[in-house]
Amino acid sequence: STWWLRVVLHNPSARPLKRFVEFGFPLLDEVTLYAQRRNNIQPLGTSGFKVPFEARPVAHRNSIFPVEISANETLVLYGRIRTQTQVSLPVTLWSEAGLRDRDQRALPLFGLFFGVLLVMCVYNLILFLSMREVSYLYYVGYVFFMAWWIASLLGLTFQHVWPASPGLNHVTLIAFSFSSATFALVFARRFLGTAQHAPRLDKVMVGLAAVFVVDMILTSLGWIDLRTSNRLASPLALLWIILLLSAGGIAARRGDAAARFFLPSFGVYAIGVVVWTAYRQGAFTPYHHGIYFFQFTLALGAIFLALGLADKINLLNRQMARFVPHEFLDFLGHGSILDVRLGDQVQREMTVLFSDIRSFTTLSEGMSPKENFDFINRYLQQ
């Protein structure tokens, strides 16, 4: 689709002004800005997701155009936007200092967001390598591709990773988002045990994961055009979040402790999507506050899931402690039953007390199983 935007700027001062017009949505395919002075119209440059980064008028992740406004001049700007994605047009007029200050304020937020996700990935990858529990690997895949997806949404991958290859932008954006969603589904199946406790829902989750994988492959091969893939993304994302929240709700109803962390994680994710969509539709301004809030909810959700994994280990240790005392693990030098490996051993001097109950066989033959357990427990409590 092609959209046109008209903006009138007036400089009432007696000196010329330099301003920057920013189109704050990085995913617009092609943005061309024209300036009309009297009867003369001249292009100020072309930018966008499908334009090589070096060709941009300003080297920035968003489409930004410098504009010179003479003293006492009225300048008419025309923006032509061509894109296959949903159109969001947060347009801002900046001074040079204002634009620089906004970007400087954004840097710590970006660093904090990606730093949190990096720590979550590295820490849980180390846990996977040490314990071989596949849930950690699924979690790492979910967070890793989510980080790349957000970096693509912000235009950071185009700016810093493949600035000369704009053709990769939309394909990788779909690949990163669907990869993250697929890992989230397989993580949920493992973490909540949906195959055992909700088999019908589990089959739908497997089917949706297969749809994500097929869509990624066909889009990468060019067999599905980007417009169609983008149109499919919204309903698939809605179904994805409904399935995950449903799985968490079923787990909560049966008293699964994992749901305490799973539901808040994807609950805040859903809130973030709603708020960001409202900002994109212009319900709230400025637009960049919406993406900041969305990043916050994603990071918070990743932290909730990491806490859920840690709680599951603690729960397993508490359950195993009924059969394998902590003192035994201490002798082996391990903090968790998951650390124990075949062949682990240690040599210590110890005292062993053997105790026998006279005629216990005869006594037990006259008691029921419950009476036998009660008898033994009363004896051990003496």
N, C-alpha and C positions, 0 to 999 in steps of 0.2 A: 504494500500500500504506500501511497505518497500523500504526505500531509504538508500543508503550508501554514506558516505562522507569520503574522505581521506585528511588528513592535515599533512604536514611535518614541524616539529619544530626543529630549530638548536640553540644550546647555544654555542656561540663562546668564552664565558668568561671562566675564570679559577675557577669559583665558581659555585655551583649548584643554580638553580633558581626554585622558586615556582610560578606557574602561575595557572590561573583559565580559563577554557574553558566554555563559556556561549552560550547556545542556547536560543536566546532572544525571541522566540515565545512560550508563555506558554501553548498553546493548543495542542502541540504535544503529542500524546498518550503515547509513550514509546521511550525513548532515551537511548541507551547503548553506552558507550564509551570504546574502547579498545586501549591499548598501545602496540606497537611492539618495543621490544629492541632485536636487532640481530634477532635470529630466534624464540624468545619467545614472544607470544602474551598473554596479561593478561587483564581481564576486570577491568575497573576503577570504575564501578558502573552503576546503572540504575536509571533513573528519568523519569518524564513525568506526563501527566494529568491523567493517569490510574494507577499510582504507588502511594501507600500510602505515605503521605508527610514525615513521620518519616524515610522512607527507602531511602530518597534522600541523596546523598553524601554531599550536602550542603543544609542547611535549607533556601531555597530561593524560591521565586515565579517562577523564571525561572529555567531551567535545567542547573546546574552548576557543573563542575567536577574539583577538584584540580589535578594538574599535577606537578610532580617533574621531572626536567630536569637536569641531571648531567653535570658537567663541560665538555665542548668540545663534548657534545653528540648531535647526531641527532636522534630525536624521531619521529616515525610515529604513527599518531592517526587515528583510524577508528571509525566513528560514524554510528550506525545503528538506523534509525528512522522509527518507525511504527506509522501510524496515519490514521484516517478516515476523518480528516478535510483537507482543502486545505493546502498544504505544503508551509511554509515560513521558511527559514533557515538563519536567521541573526546570524552568529557565530562570537564571539568576544573573543580574548585572552586578559585577564586582569592580571595586577598585583594585589596583595591584596589591596594596597592603592588606586589604580585606581578604582577597583570595589566598594570599600567602599565610595569613593568620589562620584561616579556616583549615588549610592543609596541615599546618603545624599542630593544630588541636586534634586533628584526625589521626596523626601518626601514632601517638601513645595508645589510642583506642585500638587501632589495627594491630599494633605490636602486642598489646595485652590479649586480644582475642586469639591471634594465631599462636602466641606463646602458650596460652592455656591448652589449646588443641595439640600443640607439639609435645608438651609435657605429658598429656594424657596418652598420646600415641606411644611415646618412648617408654613410659613407665609400664603400660599394659603389654607392650611388646616384650619387654624384659620378663614380665610375669609369665607370658605365654611360653617363652623359650625355657624358663626354669621349671614350669609346672605342666606344660603340654596340655593345658586346658583350652580347647578350641574356642570357647566363648571369648577369651581375650583377643584372639586373632580376628574374630568377627567384629568385635568392638573397635579394634584398631582400623580395620577396613572402613567401617562406617565413619569414624571421625576423620581419617586421612582424606577420603574422597570428599567429605563435607567441607574440609578446609580448602581444597582445590576448587570446589564448586563456588564457595563464597568469594575466593580470590578471582575467579572468572567473572562473577556477577559484578564485582567492583572494578573490573577492567585491569586488575593488577597482573594477571598472567599475560595479557596482551602487551602490557607496558614493559614487563621485566623478563618474560620467558621466551615468547615467540613474536617479537614486535614486527618482524618482516613476513609473517605468515598469517594474515588475517583470516585465511580460509579455515584455520584450525579453531577459530573462536567458538562458533556455534556448535560444531561437532563435539568439541571437548566439554563445552558447557552441558550438553545433554549427557555425554558419557559420565562426567563427574557426578551429576545429580542422580542419575539412575544407578550408578555404581554404589553411591552412598545409601540410596534407598534399598537396594538389594541386600547389602550387608546388614542394614537395620532389620530387615525381615528375617534373615537367617539367624541373626543374633537373638531376636525375640523368640524364635522357635526354640532355640537352645536354652535361653535364659528362663523362659516361662514354661517350657515343656508342653507346648501346644499340641504336638503330635500325640501325646498321651492323654492330655486333659481336655483338649478341644479339637478333635480330629477333623471336623468339617471346616472349622475356621482355618486350621492348619493347611488344608488342601487349597483353600482360596489364597492363602499367603504364598504358598509354593507357586501357584499359577501366576500370581502377580509378579513374583520375582522372575519367573520365566518370561513374562511379557516385557519386563524391563530389559532383560538380557537380549531378547530378540530385537527390540526396538533399537538398542544401542548398536547392534551388529548391522542391521539394515540401514540405519542412518549413516554409519561410518562408511558403508559400501556405496552409499548414494541411491539405494533402492527406495528409501523413503525420503521425500524432500523435507527440508528444515521447517517449512511452514506447517506441514502435517504433523511432524514430530512435536513441534511447539504446541499445537492445538491439543494433542493427546496428553501433553505433560500435566495440564491443570486437572482434568478429571482423574488421571492416574494418581496424582499426588493426593487428591481428596480421598480416593479409595484407600490409599496407603496409610494415611493418618487415621482413618476410621478403623481399619483392620488392627493397627497397633494399639489404639486406645481400647478397642473391643477385647483384644488379647489381654491387655493389662486389667481390664474390668473383670474378666472371667477369672483371672488369677487372684484378684483381690477377693472375689466372692468365695473362693474356696480356701481363703486364708493364707495364700502364698506370700511370705514376707518379701519376696522379690518385687511384688507389685507396689510396695511402698516407695520404691525408687523409680520403677519403670513408668508408672502413671504420671508422676510430676515431670519426668524428663520429657515425654512427648506431649504432655499437657501444655507446658510452657512453649514447646515448639509450635503447637497449634496456635497459641495466643500470638506468638511472634509473627506467624504467617498472616494472621488476620490483621494485625496492626500494620505490618509492612504493606499489605494490599491496600489498606485504607490510605496510607501515605501516597502510594503509587496512584491512587484514583483522585488524589487532591483533597481528601477529606481533612487532612492535617498538613501543616507545613512547619518548618522546611522539610523537604524530602529526605535529606541525609540523616535527620533524626530517626526516621523510620528504619533505615538500614542499620543504624547503630543499635537500635532496640532489637532488631532481628538478630544481629550478631550476639547480643547479650543473652537472648533466650537460647540460642544454639549452644553457646559455651556453658550456660547453666544446665542445660539438658545433658550435655556430655559429662559434666561433673556428677550429676545425679546418677547416671548409669555407672560411672566408675565407682561411686560409693555403693551402688547395688552389688557390683561384682565383689567388692571387698567384704560387704556384709554377708554375701553367700559363702565366702570362704570361712568367715568367723562362725557362721551357723554350722557349716560342715565340721569344723574343729570341735565345736561344742557337742555335736552329736557323736562324733567319733571318740570324744573323751570318755563317754560311757563305757567304751570297750577297750580303748587304748589310752591309759592314763597319761597326763601331761608329763609326769615324772619320767616315763619311759622315753618320750620324745626328747626330754632334756638330756637323758643319758646319751642318745644318739646325736645330740647337737642340732636338732631340728626344731623349728618353731611351729610347724604345721604338719599334719598327717600327709598332706599333699607333697611334702618334701621327701618323704621316705621312699627309698628306691630298693629294688631287689638286691639283696646282698649286704645292705647296711648292717654293720655290727660294731660293737665296742666291748672291750674287756675291762671288767671292774671286779673288785672284791665285794661280796655281798653276803648277807645272812638270809637264809630262806627258812621259814617256819612252816612245817607240815602239821596239819591238825586233822584228826579223824574223829568221827562220831561212832561210838560203840553201837553195833547192831543196826547201823543206818539202813542197810539193805532190807532187813526184816521190817523196820519201821516204815520205810517208804512204800513197801508193797501194800500196806494197809491204808495209804493216803492217796487222795486224788492229786493230779498235777498242781492244782492251786494250793492245796494243803502242803505239798512238798516245798513249794517256793516260800510260803509263809513260814514254815518251820526253819528253813535255811536262813531266811532273813532275820528271824528272831534270834537265831544262834549267833549270827555275825554281828548283831547289835549289842551283844553282851559285853 
